[in-house]
Amino acid sequence: MDLAVGARRLIIVMNHTTKEGEPRIVKKCTYPLTAVECVDLVVTDIAVIEVTKKGLVLKEVAPGWTPEEVQKVTEAKLIVAPDCHEIEL
């Protein structure tokens, strides 16, 4: 975790939900934290979310998804960016 704390920019890439369909992006972590407030961006299979001081900002959604559908599978509250758009490759 020393690498995470010392990183200039930390991007997390993960599945948005568990195999059972439960949210992985939650309001509060249940695991012990070793690197606090060090993530800048979360990229999942359905969304790109920026971590800011104001909260989690939904920047992009996968093709076929709406911001509302992404929020339904995300426990934490998302702030939809005014320029939120479909992910472009």
C-alpha positions as CSV (number, residue, x, y, z in Angstrom):
1,M,0.0,0.0,0.0
2,D,3.0,2.3,0.2
3,L,2.8,2.5,-3.6
4,A,-0.8,3.6,-3.4
5,V,-0.1,6.4,-0.9
6,G,3.0,7.7,-2.8
7,A,1.4,7.6,-6.3
8,R,0.7,10.9,-8.1
9,R,-2.4,9.4,-9.7
10,L,-4.2,6.2,-8.8
11,I,-6.7,4.6,-11.2
12,I,-8.6,1.5,-10.0
13,V,-9.9,-0.9,-12.7
14,M,-12.6,-3.4,-11.5
15,N,-15.9,-5.0,-12.1
16,H,-18.8,-2.7,-11.0
17,T,-20.6,-5.5,-9.2
18,T,-19.9,-8.9,-7.5
19,K,-20.8,-12.2,-9.2
20,E,-24.0,-12.0,-7.2
21,G,-24.8,-8.6,-8.5
22,E,-24.0,-6.7,-5.3
23,P,-22.4,-3.3,-5.5
24,R,-18.6,-3.0,-5.2
25,I,-18.7,0.7,-4.9
26,V,-20.1,1.2,-1.4
27,K,-20.8,4.0,1.0
28,K,-18.4,2.7,3.6
29,C,-15.6,0.2,3.4
30,T,-15.9,-2.9,5.5
31,Y,-12.3,-4.0,5.1
32,P,-9.4,-2.4,7.1
33,L,-8.0,0.5,5.0
34,T,-4.2,0.8,4.5
35,A,-4.2,3.7,2.0
36,V,-6.9,6.3,2.7
37,E,-8.1,8.9,0.2
38,C,-5.6,8.0,-2.5
39,V,-7.9,6.9,-5.5
40,D,-8.4,9.4,-8.2
41,L,-10.4,7.5,-10.8
42,V,-12.4,4.3,-10.8
43,V,-13.0,2.5,-14.2
44,T,-15.4,-0.3,-14.2
45,D,-17.1,-2.4,-16.9
46,I,-20.0,0.0,-16.9
47,A,-18.7,3.4,-15.8
48,V,-15.9,5.9,-15.3
49,I,-16.1,7.6,-11.9
50,E,-13.9,10.4,-10.7
51,V,-13.2,10.6,-7.0
52,T,-13.4,14.3,-5.8
53,K,-13.7,16.1,-2.5
54,K,-17.4,16.7,-3.3
55,G,-18.0,13.0,-3.9
56,L,-18.0,10.4,-6.7
57,V,-18.6,12.0,-10.1
58,L,-20.0,9.8,-12.9
59,K,-18.1,10.9,-16.0
60,E,-18.9,8.2,-18.5
61,V,-21.3,5.2,-18.9
62,A,-20.9,2.1,-21.0
63,P,-22.9,1.8,-24.2
64,G,-26.5,0.8,-23.4
65,W,-26.4,2.1,-19.9
66,T,-27.9,5.3,-18.4
67,P,-26.7,7.2,-15.4
68,E,-29.8,6.1,-13.5
69,E,-29.1,2.4,-14.2
70,V,-25.5,2.8,-13.0
71,Q,-26.7,4.4,-9.8
72,K,-29.0,1.5,-9.2
73,V,-26.0,-0.9,-9.0
74,T,-23.9,1.5,-7.0
75,E,-24.4,1.8,-3.3
76,A,-22.6,5.1,-2.9
77,K,-24.3,8.3,-4.2
78,L,-23.1,9.4,-7.6
79,I,-22.9,13.0,-8.8
80,V,-23.7,12.9,-12.6
81,A,-21.4,15.2,-14.4
82,P,-23.1,17.7,-16.6
83,D,-21.0,16.4,-19.5
84,C,-21.6,12.7,-18.7
85,H,-21.5,10.7,-21.9
86,E,-21.1,7.2,-23.3
87,I,-17.6,5.8,-23.0
88,E,-15.6,6.4,-26.2
89,L,-12.8,4.1,-27.2
